[in-house]
């Protein structure tokens, strides 16, 4: 399977317990279909900053983001969530759709409700809240 055809990870928030760091790549190369989109390029992404990619169609913006999402350049505590440009119509708001990707949050909310319904452990509830 070629690099740009590898399956992307599912869209979900992962709560890592590692300290994020800057992403510094000195010799970044990205080849798609035998053509270099990037060759020996320096890239630095500073933790805490937001970035956007701008360029004409077909220049490789999505290919680069897909490579980051697959972790091909390491994670450095960074998480990339890709959102489709066009999705099926739904009654959900954009915020609801994004919040649903946080599977740990959803699991904790369900556990919280079960503990409340069953007069559960106050200690575990405190752990959930922190």
C-alpha positions in Angstrom: 0.0 0.0 0.0 1.4 3.4 -0.9 2.0 6.1 1.7 -0.9 8.3 0.8 -3.3 5.3 0.8 -2.6 4.1 4.3 -5.7 4.2 6.5 -6.1 7.1 8.8 -6.7 6.6 12.5 -10.3 7.0 13.7 -11.2 10.6 14.6 -11.2 10.7 18.4 -9.6 12.7 21.1 -6.9 10.9 23.0 -6.0 12.2 26.4 -2.3 11.6 26.6 -0.5 12.0 29.9 2.8 13.0 28.2 4.1 16.5 28.1 3.8 18.0 24.6 6.9 19.4 23.0 7.7 21.4 19.9 7.9 19.4 16.7 11.2 20.0 14.9 11.9 18.2 11.7 15.2 19.0 9.9 14.8 16.9 6.8 11.1 16.4 6.2 10.4 14.7 2.9 6.9 13.8 1.5 6.6 11.8 -1.7 3.3 11.1 -3.3 3.0 9.1 -6.5 6.8 9.2 -7.0 6.7 13.0 -6.9 8.4 15.0 -4.1 6.0 17.4 -2.5 8.5 18.3 0.1 12.2 17.4 0.0 14.7 17.8 2.9 12.5 20.6 4.2 12.9 22.1 7.7 9.7 22.4 9.8 9.2 23.7 13.3 5.8 23.7 15.0 5.9 25.4 18.4 3.7 23.9 21.2 0.7 26.0 22.0 0.5 27.8 18.7 -2.1 27.2 16.0 -1.2 26.7 12.4 -3.0 26.7 9.1 -2.0 25.4 5.7 -2.7 27.6 2.7 -2.0 26.7 -1.0 -3.5 25.9 -4.3 -5.3 22.6 -4.8 -3.1 19.5 -5.4 0.0 21.0 -3.7 -0.1 18.4 -0.8 -1.7 20.1 2.2 -4.0 17.1 2.9 -1.2 14.6 2.3 1.0 16.3 4.8 -1.8 16.5 7.4 -2.7 12.8 6.8 1.0 11.9 7.4 0.9 13.8 10.7 -2.4 12.1 11.7 -0.9 8.7 11.0 2.1 9.6 13.3 4.7 9.2 10.5 6.8 12.0 11.9 6.3 11.0 15.6 3.7 12.6 17.9 5.7 14.9 20.1 2.6 15.0 22.3 0.7 16.4 19.3 -2.7 15.1 18.1 -4.1 15.8 14.7 -7.8 15.6 14.1 -9.0 15.7 10.5 -12.4 16.8 9.7 -14.0 16.1 6.3 -14.8 19.1 4.2 -18.2 17.7 3.4 -20.2 15.4 5.6 -23.7 13.8 5.5 -26.5 16.1 6.7 -27.4 15.6 10.3 -29.3 17.3 13.1 -26.1 17.5 15.2 -24.3 20.9 15.5 -20.7 21.1 14.5 -19.8 21.4 18.2 -21.7 18.2 19.1 -19.9 16.3 16.3 -16.5 17.4 17.6 -17.3 16.8 21.3 -18.4 13.2 20.4 -14.8 12.5 19.2 -13.7 12.7 22.9 -14.3 9.0 23.7 -12.7 9.3 27.2 -15.0 12.2 28.1 -18.0 10.2 26.9 -16.9 7.1 28.9 -16.3 9.2 32.1 -19.8 10.9 31.7 -21.4 7.5 31.5 -19.5 6.2 34.5 -20.4 9.3 36.4 -24.1 8.9 35.7 -23.9 5.2 36.7 -22.3 6.1 40.0 -24.8 8.8 40.7 -27.7 6.5 39.9 -26.4 3.7 42.1 -25.2 5.9 45.0 -21.7 5.1 43.9 -18.3 5.8 45.4 -17.6 9.5 46.2 -13.9 8.7 45.9 -14.3 7.5 42.3 -16.6 10.5 41.5 -13.9 12.8 42.8 -11.3 11.1 40.5 -13.6 11.6 37.5 -14.0 15.3 38.3 -10.3 15.8 38.5 
